[in-house]
Every structure is written in structure tokens, then in C-alpha cells.
Amino acid sequence: MKWPFGRRKQGAIDILNGAEWACRSCDAAHRGMFDLACNHPDPWNGGSEYEPNSALDLDRDFLSEDFCVIGSEHFLVRCVLEIPVHSLADKFGFGCWSSLKREHFETYVDHFDGGTVPETGPWWGWLCNRLTPLTEDQPVGCWMFPQPGRQRPVLRVDDEDHPLARAQSEGISPEDLLRVYAEHGHAPLA
Ligand SMILES: [Zn+2]
């Protein structure tokens, strides 16, 4: 065994801990860990352009950065689902959409501009975006916790045996998070 041994191979924890990394499939210079965000719920069939929140109309298909209405019967809210990552101080955030019953959706909208927290939460809804490989095509039930000051509501998976619920309670490894990134089009250059 002789010097020089060269540099230590960069691991997942190094990549997520702040160094800039080149992506195999997009032009962004990623820096450490970043959140993934879904423009719209997976069942949305319209365009990706947002209307202003003020144009919200429950009687037609509608998409803004915070609200979505599909077929005048499905009401969805932009949320965040957080997952701890082992050895990292910050949590990974999945910017995603959850459905709500119409009455809860209306309560959420009523409190939105004032940034106050409704007294009736948390509310139950369906997570309407996949986070592969932690979720499959089956819908995932979640509790939605409204937050003060116009922060996005926080989702907590209801079924504690679901892999996504275990990820939320036990955390995932840095390698697991890189696998999630890769599934969503962001993989470090080998
Ligand atoms: Zn990328």
C-alpha cells in the first residue's frame, strides 16, 4: 500500500451537505439538499400556468399557486410534506397537493389572506402527487395541518405503516434521498 491514495470518494452525505453538484438531466446548479415542488396535482389535466388566487372560482377548473379545483368537485391545496434525512439538520420538503372536503377548502380559503389558523384543523385529505419510490399509484391519506402566516399547510401521512409515513417518522438515508431525486429527474453526474 503506497501513497498517494487520492481523494476520498464523494458520498451522498457530501452531496447533500452543501457542495454544488452538477445534474445529469437539468441545467440547474444544485447546491446541497433542495425541495421538490409539484406545479399542480397529478390528476390536473389543464395547463401549468397559474391564475391569481383572487380569481378563484369553485364552479370551473382552476389552478393558482395555492388552490386547485377539478371538475367543480375536487378541491385541492398546495402543501408541504416534510421528511427528515439522517445526519442532516434540515428536513427535505416535498411541495405537493392534497385534496380537501369542500367545506374545509372553503374554510382554508377564508383564512388564507389573513394568515390565521382555522380552529377546525387538522383536516383529512388525499395526497395527490406521487413521490416515487416512496409512494406508488395508490392514493395516500394524509392529515393536513394549517400553519400561521400564510405558510403552506403541513401534511402527515395517516396510515403509520405506509412507507411514506415511516419515512416521516424515522427519516430516510442520504442515499434514499438521492434515489428520490433521481426518480424526479435530478441525478448527480457519476
Ligand atoms: Zn437537476
Residues whose N, C-alpha, C, O or C-beta is under 5 A from the ligand:
A	BS01	ZN	C23 C26 A28 G185 H186
